[in-house]
Amino acid sequence: MAELFASGRLIDLILGLVVIEAIALTLLHRLTGKGVAPRDLVGLLLAGAFLLIAVRFALTGAEWVWIGAWLALALVAHLADLALRWRP
């Protein structure tokens, strides 16, 4: 289990689950019209994925600048998601 963390493979598995979740939720919406619209999922899932990538880089000993870049991308995705959802 320690090797899964140290190598970042655990994060890869979680990112795979995020992709599966995105596909499943998109299919659900297209087939039934229920659930969250794919447009509303993009910012949410991107922010989470970028955070996971930042964690992966931190676990594998990457340079701080790469970790900071992924965190900044997560912030941008989060703010874009908020801007799309904001109701005056």
C-alpha positions in Angstrom: 0.0 0.0 0.0 2.9 2.4 0.8 4.2 1.9 -2.8 0.8 2.9 -4.2 1.1 6.2 -2.4 4.8 6.8 -3.1 4.5 6.0 -6.8 1.4 8.1 -7.3 -0.5 5.1 -8.7 -3.3 5.5 -6.1 -3.9 8.9 -7.5 -3.9 7.5 -11.0 -6.6 5.0 -10.0 -8.7 7.8 -8.4 -8.4 9.9 -11.6 -9.6 6.9 -13.5 -12.6 6.8 -11.3 -13.3 10.5 -11.9 -13.2 9.8 -15.7 -15.7 6.9 -15.2 -17.9 9.2 -13.1 -17.9 11.9 -15.8 -18.8 9.4 -18.5 -21.6 7.8 -16.3 -23.1 11.1 -15.3 -23.0 12.3 -18.9 -24.7 9.2 -20.2 -27.3 9.3 -17.5 -28.1 12.9 -18.5 -28.2 12.2 -22.2 -30.4 9.0 -21.8 -32.8 10.2 -19.2 -32.5 14.0 -19.1 -32.0 13.7 -15.3 -29.0 14.5 -13.2 -26.4 17.2 -13.7 -25.9 18.6 -17.2 -22.4 17.8 -18.6 -21.7 21.6 -19.0 -22.2 21.9 -15.2 -19.8 19.1 -14.5 -16.8 20.4 -16.3 -15.6 23.0 -13.9 -16.4 20.8 -10.9 -14.6 17.7 -12.2 -11.6 19.7 -13.6 -11.0 21.4 -10.3 -11.0 18.1 -8.5 -8.8 16.4 -11.1 -6.3 19.3 -11.0 -6.1 19.0 -7.2 -5.5 15.2 -7.5 -2.7 15.8 -10.0 -1.1 18.3 -7.6 -1.3 15.6 -4.9 0.3 13.1 -7.3 3.1 15.5 -8.1 3.7 16.2 -4.4 3.7 12.5 -3.5 6.3 11.7 -6.3 8.7 14.5 -5.2 8.1 16.9 -8.1 9.4 20.4 -8.1 7.3 22.9 -6.1 6.6 25.0 -9.2 4.7 22.1 -10.9 2.7 21.5 -7.7 1.9 25.2 -7.6 0.9 25.2 -11.3 -1.6 22.4 -10.8 -3.0 24.1 -7.7 -3.3 27.4 -9.7 -5.2 25.5 -12.4 -7.5 24.0 -9.8 -8.2 27.5 -8.5 -9.0 28.8 -12.0 -11.3 25.8 -12.7 -13.0 26.4 -9.4 -13.5 30.1 -10.0 -14.8 29.4 -13.5 -17.3 26.9 -12.0 -18.5 29.5 -9.5 -18.8 32.1 -12.2 -21.0 29.8 -14.3 -23.2 28.9 -11.3 -23.5 32.4 -9.7 -27.0 33.7 -9.5 -27.5 37.4 -8.7 
